[in-house]
Structure formats: C-alpha cells, structure tokens
Amino acid sequence: MPLRRKKSVPAPPTGPQPKGTGTLATLPGNRHAAILGVGGYRPERVVDNNEICEVLDSSDQWIRERSGIVTRHIAAKDGESVIDMSEAAARGAIEMAGIDPEQIGCIIIATVSHPYQTPAAAPLLAVRIGADTAAAFDISAACAGYCHGITLASDMVRAGTVDYALVVGVERLSDFTDPTDRGTAFIFADGAGAAVVGKSDTEGIGPTIWGSDGKHWDVIAQRDSWIDVREQDLGWPTIVMQGQTVFRWAVWGMAPVAKRALDAAGVTVDDLDAFIPHQANMRIIDAMAKQLKLPDDVVIARDIATTGNTSAASVPLATERLLREGEAPRGGLALQLGFGAGLSYAAQVIRLP
Ligand SMILES: CC(C)(COP(=O)(O)OP(=O)(O)OC[C@H]1O[C@@H](n2cnc3c(N)ncnc32)[C@H](O)[C@@H]1OP(=O)(O)O)[C@@H](O)C(=O)NCCC(=O)NCCS
C-alpha cells in the first residue's frame, strides 16, 4: 500500500516515534452490494418424527404441536460432510449469480459443526469450487451466523475489499446432538445454504441491526469444553439448550430487532415481499409475524416443517426454497433475521436475487 507522507498528522509527543505520519491510500468505498445468487443443499435422508421417537421419549403429535417440525434431513456418514454440503450449496449460488468462481475474493463459512478446531472449513471449500486463492475463514455465531456473514460480505464489497464474496451457512448438527435429549433431538438437523454477495448498480442489502447477550452464554451451548471432556472423561459434548428461556428471548426480544432493521432500511412491513426468520420453531415464527403485524401478502418462510432447525443454514435454505418454488418474487424485498447461541442476533432487509 503506497504511503503518502504528509506533515498534517501530528506524531505522539512522547514514546517511540512512528516512521511515517502521513495518510494511507484507501479503498474506493461507497459502492452498492447485493445478494446476486443463493443455493441450498438438503441431505438425501429424510427422517420423520416417528423415527426420531424410536430413541426419544416423545411423540409425533407433541413434536408437530410444539415445534411445527414434521420431517428433517439428516446427513449420511459419508459424502455429506460440512464441506460436501457447502460445495453443493455454493455451486448453486454461484450459478445463479452468473459469475466465475475465480472472481470470488472471500469465502465466509458460518458454522458451529465443522469437526476440526483448525483449520477452518472455508479454505478447503475454496479449493473445491475453484476459488483457490480467495481469502477464506469461518465464523461462529450459531443460528445468526449467516446474517453476520452477509453483513461482513456486504461491507467488504461496499468498501472495495472484494468484488464478490461467498457466504455459506452449513451445519451437521446431527454430529453434536444427543438423540435422547428431549430438548434438542427433534429440533436440530443438517444442511447448507449459500449466497454470493457482489457489487451492484443499486443497493441490495440494508443496514444490519445486530448484537449479543453474553449474560445468557450458557442457554444454548456445547455441554462441556473440549478441555473438560479430555480431563474429566465426560464423553461426547453435545449441544444442550434451555428451551423455554430461548423461546421467550426469541419471541419478545427479536421482533424489536426486526423492526429496527426495517427502520434502518427505510421501509415498512407493507414494502416487504417476504419475511425469512431463522427456522427455530414454528411457534416462534408465528409469534414474531404477529408482533410485526405483517400484512397477509407477505410470504413467511416456514421451511422448518420439512427441514428442521439447521442453525446457520436455515435462513439461506429458506430463502433458496422461497425462490425455487416461486413463493417470493425475484427482486422483491425480504426481511431476514438470524438469532441463537451466544446469544447473538443479526437482521437486515435484502433485495432477493
Ligand atoms: C424446546 C421446546 C420446543 C420445548 O417446548 P416447551 O413448550 O417449552 O416444553 P417444556 O419444556 O415447557 O415442557 C412442556 C411439557 O412437555 C414435556 N416435554 C418436554 N420435551 C418433550 C419432548 N421432546 N417430547 C414430549 N414431551 C416433552 C415436558 O416434560 C413438559 O411436560 P409437563 O407439562 O407434564 O411437565 C421449546 O422450548 C422451544 O421451541 N424453545 C426454543 C427452541 C429454539 O428455538 N431453539 C433454537 C434457537 S436457535
């Protein structure tokens, strides 16, 4: 980066003196960014509630009534890894965006179920899709991860850091779920969703409203740290959840976040074509829609019924489905909202690709 020496920036009066006190050349900034394509991958195996109840003390009726989930997709042992599913979803998004993989400057994978502490999943995905030299890293923001990724990608494109970024939300939660846990076994599922964010002539991604509440760090969490697992021989650390606390937080805390995202984008519910919240629980989705007073003609994503809760993958998977099935119009406005472990959340209004 060339450094223009100017005398205008004063050096600190004491301590070591910097070599240069000039300004740095910077990126162009202020470009528009939009989601140009989305893709999704659902594992082949469909598991219904009766199969879940072969080991879980529950019933099809209870699961349907309390969560709205009828079936979910569970990844196979071989061939449907976090990387495999990401690749399939990414290829769909790249195809819709109409770009070459080499044009992708950055790959962000949002996941909490990539089974390696390091390296991240994203560099391997980069090689798989032919974006070999793209910057590539993972982020951990659980069910809010995809919307966090869209924020980062949008800001990178707007700033001029990259022209195109790939954001993937992917989970193989079946690897981290106790099939006998009544609070999670029927909820969590597997899948991947992806989006290409790129430069655009018009604005396509509104300002993000996001945040966290670390006071409730433990309400959805890996049961034990890796260190405790090793030192106390605790067994596989699955993800556990305080369902009612999460439920209340989501219902009462997230609708105001969604409203702020609408305000920040300068639109109202009447301008929306679709509402795409994290697919956590059908009752949470219904309660949010009611609080937001969504008009009847706003399509509400209810992918959870046949996809389950796929954490970081749920918003892009639901988006991909609404477009593929023609339920939401291409070019329409959608309010998307991710929330989950951390606790963490992020919402933004986007123009559908
Ligand atoms: C998990 C969840 C569906 C449980 O529903 P709930 O209505 O809160 O269930 P409760 O824990 O209050 O239990 C209600 C009753 O159902 C029973 N129950 C709990 N889990 C059950 C299960 N899997 N099957 C059958 N019965 C169950 C309880 O024992 C209790 O029975 P009781 O009334 O006789 O004591 C709900 O809390 C939820 O959806 N939470 C948020 C989940 C979520 O969104 N997670 C992801 C966030 S990213």
The ligand as an SDF file (V2000), in Angstrom:
LIG
                    3D

 48 50  0  0  0  0  0  0  0  0999 V2000
  -37.8160  -26.9480   23.0290 C   0  0  0  0  0  0  0  0  0  0  0  0
  -39.2660  -26.5270   23.0360 C   0  0  0  0  0  0  0  0  0  0  0  0
  -39.9820  -26.9610   21.7840 C   0  0  0  0  0  0  0  0  0  0  0  0
  -39.9300  -27.1950   24.2310 C   0  0  0  0  0  0  0  0  0  0  0  0
  -41.2630  -26.7860   24.2900 O   0  0  0  0  0  0  0  0  0  0  0  0
  -41.8740  -26.2500   25.6410 P   0  0  0  0  0  0  0  0  0  0  0  0
  -43.2880  -25.9750   25.3690 O   0  0  0  0  0  0  0  0  0  0  0  0
  -41.0090  -25.1020   26.1090 O   0  0  0  0  0  0  0  0  0  0  0  0
  -41.6980  -27.5100   26.5570 O   0  0  0  0  0  0  0  0  0  0  0  0
  -41.4680  -27.5010   28.1370 P   0  0  0  0  0  0  0  0  0  0  0  0
  -40.0120  -27.6790   28.3940 O   0  0  0  0  0  0  0  0  0  0  0  0
  -42.1960  -26.3540   28.7680 O   0  0  0  0  0  0  0  0  0  0  0  0
  -42.2270  -28.8030   28.5480 O   0  0  0  0  0  0  0  0  0  0  0  0
  -43.6540  -28.8730   28.4330 C   0  0  0  0  0  0  0  0  0  0  0  0
  -44.0790  -30.2900   28.7170 C   0  0  0  0  0  0  0  0  0  0  0  0
  -43.6490  -31.1250   27.6270 O   0  0  0  0  0  0  0  0  0  0  0  0
  -42.7900  -32.1520   28.1060 C   0  0  0  0  0  0  0  0  0  0  0  0
  -41.7540  -32.3120   27.1190 N   0  0  0  0  0  0  0  0  0  0  0  0
  -40.5890  -31.6260   27.0050 C   0  0  0  0  0  0  0  0  0  0  0  0
  -39.9130  -32.0630   25.9480 N   0  0  0  0  0  0  0  0  0  0  0  0
  -40.6440  -33.0360   25.3900 C   0  0  0  0  0  0  0  0  0  0  0  0
  -40.4820  -33.8410   24.2710 C   0  0  0  0  0  0  0  0  0  0  0  0
  -39.4010  -33.7580   23.4570 N   0  0  0  0  0  0  0  0  0  0  0  0
  -41.4660  -34.7160   23.9520 N   0  0  0  0  0  0  0  0  0  0  0  0
  -42.5480  -34.8320   24.7190 C   0  0  0  0  0  0  0  0  0  0  0  0
  -42.7670  -34.0790   25.7990 N   0  0  0  0  0  0  0  0  0  0  0  0
  -41.8240  -33.1950   26.1250 C   0  0  0  0  0  0  0  0  0  0  0  0
  -42.2760  -31.6750   29.4420 C   0  0  0  0  0  0  0  0  0  0  0  0
  -41.9450  -32.7430   30.2610 O   0  0  0  0  0  0  0  0  0  0  0  0
  -43.4370  -30.8890   29.9510 C   0  0  0  0  0  0  0  0  0  0  0  0
  -44.3710  -31.7930   30.4780 O   0  0  0  0  0  0  0  0  0  0  0  0
  -45.2490  -31.4080   31.7770 P   0  0  0  0  0  0  0  0  0  0  0  0
  -46.0760  -30.2180   31.3550 O   0  0  0  0  0  0  0  0  0  0  0  0
  -46.0500  -32.6360   32.0320 O   0  0  0  0  0  0  0  0  0  0  0  0
  -44.2710  -31.0820   32.8500 O   0  0  0  0  0  0  0  0  0  0  0  0
  -39.4000  -25.0010   23.1910 C   0  0  0  0  0  0  0  0  0  0  0  0
  -38.9320  -24.5760   24.4400 O   0  0  0  0  0  0  0  0  0  0  0  0
  -38.6590  -24.2580   22.1470 C   0  0  0  0  0  0  0  0  0  0  0  0
  -39.0320  -24.2970   20.9980 O   0  0  0  0  0  0  0  0  0  0  0  0
  -37.6030  -23.4910   22.5240 N   0  0  0  0  0  0  0  0  0  0  0  0
  -36.8170  -22.7380   21.6040 C   0  0  0  0  0  0  0  0  0  0  0  0
  -36.0720  -23.6580   20.7170 C   0  0  0  0  0  0  0  0  0  0  0  0
  -35.2560  -22.9330   19.7280 C   0  0  0  0  0  0  0  0  0  0  0  0
  -35.7460  -22.0940   19.0640 O   0  0  0  0  0  0  0  0  0  0  0  0
  -34.0100  -23.2990   19.6480 N   0  0  0  0  0  0  0  0  0  0  0  0
  -33.1230  -22.8220   18.7180 C   0  0  0  0  0  0  0  0  0  0  0  0
  -32.7590  -21.4340   18.9710 C   0  0  0  0  0  0  0  0  0  0  0  0
  -31.5430  -21.0550   17.8590 S   0  0  0  0  0  0  0  0  0  0  0  0
  1  2  1  0
  2  3  1  0
  2  4  1  0
  2 36  1  0
  4  5  1  0
  5  6  1  0
  6  7  2  0
  6  8  1  0
  6  9  1  0
  9 10  1  0
 10 11  2  0
 10 12  1  0
 10 13  1  0
 13 14  1  0
 14 15  1  0
 15 16  1  0
 15 30  1  0
 16 17  1  0
 17 18  1  0
 17 28  1  0
 18 19  1  0
 18 27  1  0
 19 20  2  0
 20 21  1  0
 21 22  1  0
 21 27  2  0
 22 23  1  0
 22 24  2  0
 24 25  1  0
 25 26  2  0
 26 27  1  0
 28 29  1  0
 28 30  1  0
 30 31  1  0
 31 32  1  0
 32 33  2  0
 32 34  1  0
 32 35  1  0
 36 37  1  0
 36 38  1  0
 38 39  2  0
 38 40  1  0
 40 41  1  0
 41 42  1  0
 42 43  1  0
 43 44  2  0
 43 45  1  0
 45 46  1  0
 46 47  1  0
 47 48  1  0
M  END
$$$$
